Amino acid sequence: MKKITISFAFMLLFCSSILAQGSEFIASWHIGIPSQGITNYIAKTSFQGFGFEYRYALNQQFTVGGSISWNVFSEEKDISTWTFDNLSVTSHNWRFGHMVPILVNAHFNPMRNTGNPLQIFMGGGLGTSYVNQEIWPGMYTYRHETWSFVAYPEIGLRYVMSNETALYFSTQYMFLPNANYDNNNIGYWNLKLGFSFGAHRW
Amino acid sequence: MKKLIYIGLAAFALTSCNLYPGGDTRTEQLDVVVTQYDLNADFSTMKTYAVSDSVKPISSDPNSPPSFIISDEMSNVVIQTVKANMAGYGWTLVDTSMKPDLVIDLSATVTRNTNVYGSYPGYGWGYPGYGWGYPWYPYYTTVTSYEVGSFVLVGLDFKNIDHTNQTIPVLWHGLAQGPIINNVDDPLSRVQRDIDQVFEQSPYLNVN
């Protein structure tokens, strides 16, 4: 409990410091929709993802920052047969994909500080991502782990609720070249719902 | 503000759901059936086969005899399932003295798998290697150990035995493998289903 209190106190201090800089800290929940590469083995939408992001305001319309997030994709496949050349394997399958992108980002918010609480923003980022893909056929585990370059465009809405808080809703397309277990590209959509602490009308 | 906290908590609860197979996994979901054939084999020119008259237990340690036996009942299920599938594919069963095109050798092995897991109870993830949690949660190590049983079917080409190197070409093999659980409802049906699957995924054996 003591550690929770200390952590919370640090978070408040951190938020206070970014308030002073006219920037914000965003915690978001991610819904991941598999796209290229991932759909080869997981088609199911993931509701298991979250991220933390910091945005520093360079001026009234542009921000730069960084983020870290975690998307978990998973799907259970009933018994099926897969054939590779002269080899066939039949099993029940559990499949998992973990993506942990660590990114720098930049955003343009043309309506920031115009007095309108509902604002559109767009931007993007790039960085590196940890990728872990697992297929569990029956008792066995096939695991592919790598670090990959990642880039994404993003567009979304920001709803300013008070001087210190705002809600974020955005979509981004994460692109990881040659990161898939078969060396092809990985892509997935993120629908993000976030809550922001910071200075939203400075 | 309270609503937002509730939304946040709900989102966190959703993201914390258990991902990995746990106690609700049925034993047969862990079975694996593997088949492979020699790309140069031409099964369409073959018609006759022979099969072992029992399933031989083989030890995983070449220096000691097998520590298990295959019951006559189990052995019989395997042999009869092989015969039924081969008949369905148009093969004729003959004695080995008749020089069949294919000889199916039947054997079984038992090995023990041991896994060591680290986990933080209280969080749904509890997954080996991950265990994402917080340092004030106690970290538990769990060791699981289970036996894995395999039935191995090997299709041998007795017509092309290499007497010089004392080798017999393998044209095809099938493996039906799963954890050995004593309280499985109907182990004979489970074995029969897996052996049937060996043939179902080997359509090239169909000489009809």
Interface residues (C-beta under 8 A of the other chain):
Chain A: K3 A27 W29 F47 Q48 G49 F50 V72 S74 E76 I79 T81 T83 D85 N86 L87 S88 V89 T90 S91 H92 W94 F96 W136 P137 G138 M139 Y140 L193 F195
Chain B: L4 G8 A11 F12 L14 T15 C17 L19 Y20 P21 E28 Q29 L30 D31 V32 V33 V34 T35 Q36 Y37 D38 L39 N113 Y134 P135 W136 V148 Q177 G178 P179 Q197 E200 Q201 S202
